[in-house]
Amino acid sequence: MAVFARRRQAIVIATVVGLALSATACGDDSGSGSGNESSAECSAFEKYSGNDGKKVTIYASIRDTEADLLEQSWKPFADCTGIEIDYEGSGEFEAQLQVRVDGGNAPDIAFIPQPGLLATFANAGKLKAAPADTKTSAEANYPADWLKYSTVNGTFYGAPLGSNVKSFVWYSPKTFQEKGYTIPKTWDDLIALSDKIAATGEKPWCAGIESGDATGWPATDWLEDIMLRDQSPEVYDQWVTHQIPFNDPKVAAALDRAGTILKNDKYVNAGFGPVKSISTTAFQEAGLPILENKCFLHRQASFYANQWPQGTKVAEDGDVFAFYFPAVDPSKGEPVLAAGEFTVAFADRPEVQAVQSYLATPEYANSRAKLGNWVSGNRGADINNFTNPIDKLSVQILQDQSKVLRFDGSDLMPSAVGAGTLWKAMVDWINGKDTASTLSGVESSWK
């Protein structure tokens, strides 16, 4: 699940300290901002002036190091405009956001990774339409499909913020070279490699789907990625929108294919235990056995680059890197699963609209990209500002209009299903429930 996002708990990288943006504070001659910097540095933020001393609250699932990077990324804006941005990240974001909204304590802005949840709030009349500047910037810099995800009944509610590419498998280039393993190009190659590793008595895969209130979401990514590989993008769309039932044979075949890895005792769960340990292994820790040669393959999104311990080299010749999760039949194309958060507002005060509009701009995207360990689909973002090789590769994929790209399916579904019964069903499936019963249960909840 998106995200980018509910899934982020960074343990990593302090190289950003020196990059905290030389424009740490920007005031202007009129007295707005903190007043300890030049008006030239703040000229880019003049259109957001007039809100000095105002406060905007933001709530999201982004925590720890990534949250620190977020706050650094908008610090020049905050200092120049005088707007105080009060940010809070939570591992229980999806559940607690609903509680806060229902209790009349909604944040001014939320970064919502599930379009289905976004639609729930929009249909309930809780969200404010995005200001015109936000819509104009979004239309100029994002693919039309991405804007559909935050448009409900013809009203546009917010632009994408961060993005991530989910169709990756993490591995150790050094270990692959030492053992003579080659990067698989097809699903059959992937299974052949898994069998080769298993034949040595080692388990090739490590996985984890524990994520607090969001436990189960990493398993939905397996199902979604394989649906895109087993079926056409059109069938994927039909599944996501419930034009075909959740327990359709096509969906069952995809889940069974996922099970050839995730429920295979010969393959998992390296470094942690038997198959059932997947449900109790935190997704943040699930790939770490790769660094100890206890695990060789870990399917996870581009944002997992943030999970490696400080000092880990993420590169084709480094300690870890990632390859494309192979297609079943590459001749039919190589589809990509992606996700991201959307910046939506529960209030429409001028200072809230100013923050929402700024976060939709290429200027913000480039500011955040320079700090590292982040991906954006904003076409105004300079690819050279993304230094992490996985981030750079992900941005290239997102900006490549020839790619067959689909958004995370569970995030698009009604929130009660995609972020509710489906997450729980995937946990039950990992713990031994059969495919037919698992999918029928989700289907019943959708009805």
VODRENKOL-618954 format. One record per residue (C-alpha): x negated, y negated, z; residue number from 0. Coordinates in Angstrom, 2 decimals. Layout:
       c1       c2       c3  pos
        X        Y        Z  NUM
...
END
This chain:
       c1       c2       c3  pos
     0.00     0.00     0.00    0
    -0.80    -3.03    -1.01    1
    -2.43    -4.16     0.75    2
    -4.97    -5.33     0.12    3
    -3.37    -5.95     3.03    4
    -1.69    -3.91     5.50    5
    -4.63    -1.90     4.79    6
    -7.35    -4.19     5.67    7
    -9.40    -3.92     8.77    8
   -12.88    -4.95     7.89    9
   -15.95    -3.80     9.74   10
   -18.36    -5.51     7.48   11
   -20.66    -7.97     6.04   12
   -21.88   -11.08     7.66   13
   -23.67   -12.43     4.63   14
   -20.92   -14.99     4.30   15
   -22.15   -17.14     7.15   16
   -24.42   -19.21     4.96   17
   -21.68   -19.50     2.38   18
   -19.12   -20.99     4.73   19
   -18.79   -23.65     2.08   20
   -21.02   -26.65     2.34   21
   -17.91   -28.80     2.32   22
   -17.08   -27.71     5.83   23
   -14.97   -30.75     6.40   24
   -13.67   -33.37     4.09   25
   -12.21   -36.69     5.09   26
   -11.35   -39.68     2.97   27
   -11.56   -43.41     3.26   28
    -7.91   -43.67     4.22   29
    -8.56   -41.91     7.49   30
    -7.04   -38.51     6.71   31
    -8.96   -35.41     7.70   32
   -11.63   -35.20    10.35   33
   -13.56   -38.15     9.01   34
   -17.02   -36.57     9.16   35
   -17.51   -35.99     5.46   36
   -17.52   -37.91     2.18   37
   -14.50   -38.93     0.18   38
   -16.21   -37.43    -2.89   39
   -16.10   -33.99    -1.31   40
   -12.41   -34.43    -0.62   41
   -11.34   -35.85    -3.95   42
   -10.13   -32.41    -5.06   43
    -7.58   -32.42    -2.26   44
    -6.09   -35.89    -2.76   45
    -2.84   -34.52    -4.18   46
    -2.19   -32.81    -0.82   47
    -2.71   -35.98     1.26   48
    -0.15   -37.51     3.57   49
     0.05   -34.56     5.95   50
    -2.67   -35.45     8.43   51
    -2.01   -34.02    11.89   52
     0.63   -31.56    10.70   53
     0.47   -27.83    11.55   54
     1.25   -24.81     9.36   55
     1.46   -21.26    10.70   56
     0.51   -18.25     8.55   57
     1.16   -14.60     9.41   58
    -0.21   -11.57     7.54   59
    -1.71    -8.12     7.90   60
    -5.26    -9.30     7.14   61
    -7.45    -8.94    10.22   62
   -10.96    -9.09    11.64   63
   -13.79   -10.02     9.24   64
   -11.40   -10.53     6.35   65
    -9.33   -12.89     8.47   66
   -12.48   -14.84     9.30   67
   -13.22   -15.13     5.59   68
    -9.69   -16.37     4.93   69
   -10.05   -19.14     7.46   70
   -13.43   -20.13     6.03   71
   -11.97   -20.23     2.53   72
    -9.36   -22.88     3.30   73
   -11.43   -24.85     5.84   74
   -12.43   -27.61     3.33   75
    -8.76   -28.04     2.41   76
    -7.71   -28.19     6.05   77
   -10.44   -30.63     7.02   78
    -9.81   -32.93     4.08   79
    -6.04   -33.00     4.36   80
    -5.90   -32.97     8.15   81
    -3.48   -30.04     8.07   82
    -4.07   -27.57    10.90   83
    -3.64   -24.00     9.64   84
    -2.86   -21.58    12.47   85
    -3.47   -18.07    11.12   86
    -2.55   -14.75    12.78   87
    -3.24   -11.27    11.41   88
    -1.56    -8.14    12.74   89
    -1.71    -4.40    12.18   90
     2.05    -4.31    12.83   91
     2.78    -7.06    10.32   92
     5.63    -5.41     8.40   93
     7.65    -4.50    11.48   94
     6.87    -7.63    13.48   95
     7.60   -10.04    10.63   96
    11.18    -8.77    10.54   97
    11.41    -9.11    14.33   98
    10.16   -12.68    14.22   99
    12.46   -13.68    11.39  100
    15.48   -12.10    13.10  101
    14.53   -13.85    16.34  102
    14.33   -17.28    14.76  103
    10.55   -17.37    15.12  104
     9.48   -16.94    11.50  105
     6.01   -18.18    10.48  106
     5.86   -21.06     8.02  107
     4.06   -18.85     5.51  108
     3.56   -15.09     5.24  109
     1.36   -13.05     2.92  110
     3.69   -10.19     1.99  111
     2.17    -7.24     0.11  112
     5.49    -5.52    -0.63  113
     7.75    -7.12    -3.26  114
    10.50    -4.90    -1.86  115
    10.15    -6.52     1.56  116
     9.91    -9.94    -0.07  117
    13.21    -9.26    -1.85  118
    14.82    -8.23     1.44  119
    14.04   -11.61     2.98  120
    15.00   -13.48    -0.19  121
    18.36   -11.73    -0.45  122
    19.01   -12.53     3.20  123
    18.46   -16.22     2.46  124
    15.38   -16.44     4.69  125
    12.78   -17.56     2.12  126
    12.34   -20.97     0.56  127
    11.87   -21.32    -3.19  128
     8.28   -22.07    -4.13  129
     7.56   -25.72    -4.93  130
     7.21   -26.72    -8.58  131
     3.41   -27.09    -8.34  132
     3.09   -23.53    -7.09  133
     5.19   -22.17    -9.93  134
     3.33   -24.17   -12.57  135
    -0.05   -22.98   -11.29  136
     1.12   -19.38   -11.05  137
     2.55   -19.37   -14.56  138
    -0.73   -20.74   -15.93  139
    -2.99   -18.27   -14.15  140
    -1.20   -14.95   -13.63  141
     0.35   -12.35   -15.94  142
     4.11   -12.66   -16.27  143
     4.60    -9.19   -14.77  144
     2.99   -10.28   -11.50  145
     5.32   -13.25   -11.21  146
     8.32   -10.94   -11.56  147
     7.34    -9.26    -8.30  148
     8.01   -12.45    -6.34  149
    11.05   -13.57    -8.32  150
    14.44   -12.57    -6.92  151
    17.72   -13.36    -8.67  152
    15.94   -15.88   -10.85  153
    14.22   -17.75    -8.02  154
    10.42   -17.77    -7.78  155
     9.25   -17.52    -4.17  156
     5.45   -17.41    -4.26  157
     2.24   -16.78    -6.14  158
    -0.10   -13.83    -5.66  159
    -2.97   -14.35    -3.25  160
    -5.47   -11.50    -3.07  161
    -5.28    -8.42    -5.28  162
    -6.83    -5.00    -5.33  163
    -7.33    -2.12    -7.73  164
    -6.34     1.22    -6.24  165
    -7.51     3.66    -8.91  166
   -10.97     4.31    -7.47  167
   -12.84     7.24    -5.93  168
   -15.73     6.36    -3.62  169
   -18.94     8.38    -3.64  170
   -22.68     8.19    -2.92  171
   -24.75     7.60    -6.09  172
   -27.86     8.81    -4.24  173
   -26.24    12.08    -3.19  174
   -24.79    12.68    -6.66  175
   -28.24    12.22    -8.18  176
   -29.92    14.49    -5.64  177
   -27.40    17.27    -6.16  178
   -27.02    16.87    -9.90  179
   -23.33    15.93    -9.75  180
   -21.89    13.88   -12.60  181
   -19.02    11.43   -12.47  182
   -15.86    13.19   -13.68  183
   -14.07    11.71   -16.68  184
   -10.86    13.75   -16.53  185
    -8.68    15.34   -13.86  186
   -10.00    18.77   -14.84  187
   -13.55    17.46   -14.40  188
   -12.59    16.16   -10.95  189
   -11.24    19.56    -9.89  190
   -14.28    21.32   -11.37  191
   -16.57    19.06    -9.32  192
   -14.50    19.68    -6.21  193
   -14.74    23.43    -6.76  194
   -18.48    23.20    -7.31  195
   -18.98    21.38    -4.01  196
   -16.60    23.70    -2.16  197
   -18.54    26.71    -3.47  198
   -21.56    25.51    -1.47  199
   -19.51    25.83     1.72  200
   -19.04    22.07     2.06  201
   -15.75    20.22     1.82  202
   -15.78    17.69    -1.02  203
   -13.01    15.33     0.11  204
   -12.31    13.16     3.14  205
    -9.06    11.30     3.68  206
    -7.09     9.44     6.31  207
    -3.60     7.96     6.34  208
    -3.29     6.65     9.91  209
    -2.57     2.91     9.91  210
    -0.56     2.01    13.01  211
     3.04     1.22    12.16  212
     2.13     1.64     8.48  213
     0.81     5.20     8.85  214
     1.36     7.16     5.65  215
     0.81     4.45     3.05  216
    -2.54     5.81     1.73  217
    -0.80     9.05     0.74  218
     1.78     7.11    -1.26  219
    -1.09     5.71    -3.33  220
    -2.05     9.26    -4.34  221
     1.50     9.94    -5.47  222
     1.74     6.68    -7.39  223
    -1.62     7.03    -9.12  224
    -0.80    10.58   -10.21  225
     2.71     9.62   -11.39  226
     0.97     7.14   -13.70  227
    -1.31     9.91   -14.95  228
     1.27    12.67   -15.31  229
     3.95    10.49   -16.85  230
     4.26     7.43   -19.08  231
     4.32     3.93   -17.59  232
     8.01     3.82   -18.56  233
     8.79     6.89   -16.45  234
     6.82     5.35   -13.57  235
     9.02     2.26   -13.85  236
    12.16     4.41   -13.85  237
    10.99     6.15   -10.69  238
    10.15     2.90    -8.90  239
    13.53     1.38    -9.74  240
    15.42     4.60    -8.93  241
    16.63     5.17   -12.48  242
    15.46     8.72   -11.91  243
    15.96    10.30    -8.48  244
    13.09    10.49    -6.03  245
    13.25    14.29    -6.12  246
    13.13    14.48    -9.91  247
    10.93    17.38   -11.15  248
     8.48    14.81   -12.57  249
     7.92    13.36    -9.10  250
     7.64    16.83    -7.58  251
     4.97    17.76   -10.12  252
     2.96    14.66    -9.25  253
     3.15    15.32    -5.52  254
     2.17    18.94    -6.04  255
    -0.84    17.78    -8.07  256
    -1.84    15.52    -5.18  257
    -1.46    18.52    -2.92  258
    -4.03    20.50    -4.91  259
    -6.54    18.21    -3.21  260
    -4.94    16.80    -0.05  261
    -3.43    20.09     1.16  262
    -6.32    22.31     0.09  263
    -8.21    23.67     3.11  264
   -11.26    24.25     0.91  265
   -11.36    20.57    -0.04  266
   -10.40    18.59     3.08  267
   -10.90    17.05     5.57  268
   -14.68    16.74     5.58  269
   -16.06    15.20     8.75  270
   -12.75    15.27    10.59  271
   -11.09    18.68    10.68  272
    -8.35    20.64     8.89  273
    -5.71    19.27     6.52  274
    -3.52    17.98     9.36  275
    -6.35    15.76    10.59  276
    -5.63    13.51     7.60  277
    -2.52    12.21     9.36  278
    -4.47    11.16    12.46  279
    -7.61     9.83    10.74  280
    -7.61     6.03    10.45  281
    -7.79     4.98     6.83  282
   -10.56     2.52     7.71  283
   -12.79     5.37     8.90  284
   -11.79     8.03     6.39  285
   -14.58     7.45     3.88  286
   -17.43     6.89     6.30  287
   -18.62    10.55     6.29  288
   -19.92     9.85     2.78  289
   -22.80     7.96     4.37  290
   -23.70    11.05     6.41  291
   -23.40    13.47     3.48  292
   -20.47    15.15     5.23  293
   -18.10    14.06     2.49  294
   -18.56    13.45    -1.23  295
   -15.30    11.96    -2.52  296
   -12.81     9.49    -1.05  297
    -9.94     8.03    -3.05  298
    -9.24     4.49    -1.92  299
    -8.74     1.00    -3.30  300
   -11.31    -1.66    -4.11  301
   -10.76    -3.32    -0.73  302
   -12.45    -0.33     0.90  303
   -15.70    -2.12     0.09  304
   -14.97    -4.05     3.30  305
   -14.99    -0.90     5.42  306
   -18.61     0.13     5.02  307
   -20.91    -0.74     7.94  308
   -23.04    -3.85     7.73  309
   -26.11    -3.24     5.61  310
   -24.48    -0.66     3.34  311
   -25.42    -1.30    -0.29  312
   -22.36    -1.13    -2.53  313
   -23.70    -0.68    -6.06  314
   -24.20     1.85    -8.84  315
   -27.65     2.54    -7.39  316
   -26.65     1.91    -3.79  317
   -25.49     3.83    -0.75  318
   -21.91     3.92    -2.02  319
   -20.02     3.02    -5.13  320
   -16.74     3.97    -6.80  321
   -15.65     5.48   -10.10  322
   -12.32     5.34   -11.89  323
    -9.81     7.90   -10.61  324
    -9.74    10.06   -13.74  325
    -6.78    10.26   -16.06  326
    -5.24    13.66   -16.75  327
    -5.48    13.03   -20.51  328
    -7.74    10.03   -21.25  329
    -6.64    10.09   -24.90  330
    -3.27     8.77   -23.71  331
    -4.90     5.85   -21.93  332
    -6.39     5.15   -18.52  333
    -3.68     3.56   -16.35  334
    -4.55     1.43   -13.36  335
    -2.66     1.10   -10.07  336
    -2.94    -2.29    -8.41  337
    -1.49    -4.24    -5.51  338
    -1.74    -7.57    -3.74  339
    -0.12   -10.05    -1.40  340
     2.29   -12.85    -2.23  341
     2.30   -16.21    -0.46  342
     5.89   -16.97     0.54  343
     7.36   -19.60     2.82  344
    10.07   -19.56     5.46  345
     9.95   -23.37     5.75  346
     9.83   -26.16     3.18  347
     8.26   -29.04     5.07  348
     5.83   -31.08     2.90  349
     2.75   -29.72     4.69  350
     3.95   -26.13     4.18  351
     4.48   -26.74     0.48  352
     1.04   -28.32     0.25  353
    -0.63   -25.22     1.70  354
     1.44   -22.86    -0.44  355
     0.61   -24.82    -3.60  356
    -3.11   -24.98    -2.85  357
    -3.33   -21.23    -2.27  358
    -1.94   -20.64    -5.78  359
    -4.71   -22.59    -7.52  360
    -7.89   -21.41    -9.25  361
    -9.75   -23.77    -6.92  362
    -8.68   -21.75    -3.92  363
    -9.36   -18.45    -5.67  364
   -12.91   -19.54    -6.46  365
   -13.42   -20.83    -2.92  366
   -12.46   -17.45    -1.46  367
   -14.35   -15.46    -4.11  368
   -17.63   -17.17    -3.25  369
   -17.39   -15.79     0.28  370
   -17.41   -12.22    -1.02  371
   -15.41    -9.01    -0.53  372
   -12.22   -10.16    -2.18  373
   -10.41    -9.65    -5.47  374
    -8.01   -11.92    -7.32  375
    -6.00   -11.57   -10.49  376
    -6.06   -15.37   -10.93  377
    -7.31   -15.90   -14.47  378
    -8.73   -19.25   -13.45  379
   -11.20   -17.52   -11.13  380
   -14.76   -17.45   -12.45  381
   -15.95   -13.84   -12.68  382
   -19.43   -15.02   -11.64  383
   -18.10   -16.03    -8.22  384
   -17.38   -12.37    -7.41  385
   -20.71   -10.92    -6.32  386
   -19.73    -7.50    -4.96  387
   -19.94    -5.14    -7.98  388
   -16.68    -3.39    -7.10  389
   -14.94    -6.74    -6.76  390
   -16.36    -7.89   -10.08  391
   -15.26    -4.66   -11.78  392
   -11.79    -4.99   -10.25  393
   -11.42    -8.58   -11.44  394
   -12.47    -7.55   -14.95  395
    -9.79    -4.85   -14.91  396
    -7.12    -7.24   -13.62  397
    -8.01    -9.86   -16.23  398
    -8.12    -7.32   -19.09  399
    -4.78    -7.74   -20.84  400
    -5.26    -4.48   -22.75  401
    -5.09    -2.38   -19.57  402
    -1.97    -0.41   -18.68  403
    -1.46    -1.80   -15.19  404
     1.29    -1.02   -12.72  405
     1.94    -2.43    -9.25  406
     2.00    -0.18    -6.19  407
     5.29     1.71    -6.45  408
     6.15     1.99    -2.77  409
     5.59    -1.74    -2.36  410
     8.11    -2.41    -5.14  411
    10.79    -0.13    -3.70  412
    13.38    -1.37    -1.19  413
    11.44    -1.93     2.02  414
    13.51     0.58     4.00  415
    12.32     3.26     1.57  416
     8.89     2.19     0.32  417
     7.65     0.93     3.70  418
     9.86     3.20     5.76  419
    11.13     6.67     4.92  420
     8.46     7.27     2.26  421
     5.59     6.51     4.63  422
     7.02     8.87     7.23  423
     7.78    11.53     4.60  424
     4.16    11.54     3.43  425
     2.98    12.14     6.99  426
     5.40    15.07     7.31  427
     4.21    16.40     3.95  428
     0.56    16.29     5.02  429
     1.52    18.08     8.22  430
     3.07    20.98     6.33  431
     6.49    20.02     5.00  432
     7.15    21.35     1.49  433
     7.39    19.09    -1.56  434
    11.09    19.69    -2.32  435
    12.28    18.88     1.21  436
     9.97    15.88     1.44  437
    11.25    14.27    -1.75  438
    14.89    15.14    -1.09  439
    14.66    13.40     2.27  440
    13.40    10.20     0.62  441
    16.10    10.47    -2.03  442
    18.78    10.73     0.64  443
    17.45     7.65     2.42  444
    17.57     5.67    -0.82  445
    21.21     6.55    -1.36  446
END
